Amino acid sequence: MNTEEIKKLSDHYLLNTYGTRKLALVRGEGMRVWDADDKEYLDFFSGIAVCNLGHCHPKVTEAICRQAQTLVHISNLYYIEPQVKLAALLSRHCFADKWFFCNSGTEANEAAIKLARRYWTVKGTPKPDIITAEQSFHGRTLGALSATGQPKYHYGFDPLLPGIHYVPYNDIAALEAAINEKTGMVLLEPIQGEGGVRVPDPGYLAAVRRLCSENNVLLAFDEVQVGLGRTGKLFAHEHEQVMPDIITLAKGLGNGVPIGALGCTDAVAEGFAPGAHACTFGGNPLSTAAALATMEILTAPGFIEAAAETGAYFLNMLAAIAADHDTILQVRGRGLILGVEFNQPVAPLIGALLDAGIICGPAGPNILRFLPPLIADKAAVDCVVAALESCLEELGW
Ligand SMILES: Cc1ncc(COP(=O)(O)O)c(C=O)c1O
């Protein structure tokens, strides 16, 4: 099928949740993807921070194929070998002692909300309230949507989950004022992705940790977008050496095979008992085999360090462009999540870049967001930077 044919069927048969799109992508390899009309693109969005190892990484593909020929699904009524191997590998690399697997970021955050509420109930001191940040993004299911501090995503879905309060991000005084005896959990992205690639000030996350500990409140980090090497460390909270009690992951974990995860300390894990929470597909053999292969590559010596170096190079190049363009208000980010804030909507720029064969995306109306695969090299960055410069010129920005 060509692009027009795919678009026509899509318009006819799919709910219009994604609107009109320009491309139908049908093939990928490494940093490159091809559309249904065989035009090639350099993918600097990675399926929204998912294909961190690039498209169709041979080792992940091999693991998927091997597992597909062995056992695709069996349910959590039975032990699952790749699932336990994945949990053990994740625990070797972070604070979390115990894991729960699901299929997406929103489900991982649902699990976090349920775990926090049940944890305090089981302890005999129910504290149902949750504090999240303005401009946060935690997912689209009703609990995670309620936790998302962006009213534009809430429209038409009232009543939302009660007991959720929002505070300005990066404002420790506001958080301190909001915590009370009903607060059971603070849920934050260590860097806000969807909300505009917002990196908090140094010391903010440590101060949040201190406040949570002093007030007996659980701290959860949503690393669905910024975890797994995206920021130049395996987990974004490592930059500040601040340990949460709960972490949520998804996106890059299976390099494209849907999987989400919640990790927590042994103490917090006491909140769930058999039957308290479950997921039919969660952590099934296929998704965990893919995630295990992905994690083995991500954690190989030097892999993430190389991505961090490419990210620093990219950030410098973007800063140099910003110095020559008054339309750019700020360049920010860490590792390979980078945002360029303009003084106007970036949709025309994203369209121009697409025409030039570069895929990237927005993070809010005025912010251009780059989420290249972690295998991106300096030559690929140079190519994107050159395209960006000529698109800015073309648009007169
Ligand atoms: C920080 C964060 N949390 C949660 C989600 C939701 O993940 P999913 O779309 O897999 O449900 C996203 C998605 O963009 C995200 O960026």
The ligand as a Tripos MOL2 file, in Angstrom:
@<TRIPOS>MOLECULE
LIG
   16    16     1     0     0
SMALL
NO_CHARGES

@<TRIPOS>ATOM
      1 C1          6.7360   10.6430   31.7320 C.3       1 LIG1
      2 C2          5.6740    9.7990   31.0960 C.ar      1 LIG1
      3 N1          4.9110    9.0190   31.8650 N.ar      1 LIG1
      4 C3          3.9560    8.2360   31.3480 C.ar      1 LIG1
      5 C4          3.7080    8.2230   30.0010 C.ar      1 LIG1
      6 C5          2.6310    7.3500   29.4390 C.3       1 LIG1
      7 O1          3.1990    6.2540   28.8100 O.3       1 LIG1
      8 P1          2.3260    5.3600   27.8300 P.3       1 LIG1
      9 O2          2.0040    6.1900   26.6450 O.co2     1 LIG1
     10 O3          3.2160    4.1810   27.5240 O.co2     1 LIG1
     11 O4          1.1110    4.9430   28.5730 O.co2     1 LIG1
     12 C6          4.4750    9.0300   29.1480 C.ar      1 LIG1
     13 C7          4.2220    9.0650   27.7120 C.2       1 LIG1
     14 O5          4.6320    9.9310   26.9810 O.2       1 LIG1
     15 C8          5.4900    9.8380   29.7150 C.ar      1 LIG1
     16 O6          6.2410   10.6400   28.9570 O.3       1 LIG1
@<TRIPOS>BOND
     1     1     2 1
     2     2     3 ar
     3     2    15 ar
     4     3     4 ar
     5     4     5 ar
     6     5     6 1
     7     5    12 ar
     8     6     7 1
     9     7     8 1
    10     8     9 2
    11     8    10 1
    12     8    11 1
    13    12    13 1
    14    12    15 ar
    15    13    14 2
    16    15    16 1
@<TRIPOS>SUBSTRUCTURE
     1 LIG1         1 GROUP 0 **** ****
